[in-house]
Amino acid sequence: MLEGKAVIQETDMPSMMQAQATSCASQALDLYDVYDCRCIAAHIKKEFDKIHGSGWQCVVGSNFGCFFTHCQGTFIYFCLESLSFLLFKVGPSAF
């Protein structure tokens, strides 16, 4: 497990879900090369789909912009090591 601590930039998630998100990101960084952002994002998305139901989206990288609609209480943006993580859930009303 990585020693670095996640720094949460913005969120509307409950604290327990925040801890799951940062822990899952840390696990993904242990499993994949830090440059393999696609696999890291896929790992986090699949875990959250399994735990919290389908519809999760995850973006991982060091330089990206975004604009999206999400279900209330399911958004987190945080940094861990040299990467930024954006995780959120979309629902039928988001489209």
Disulfide bonds with the S-S distance in Angstrom:
none
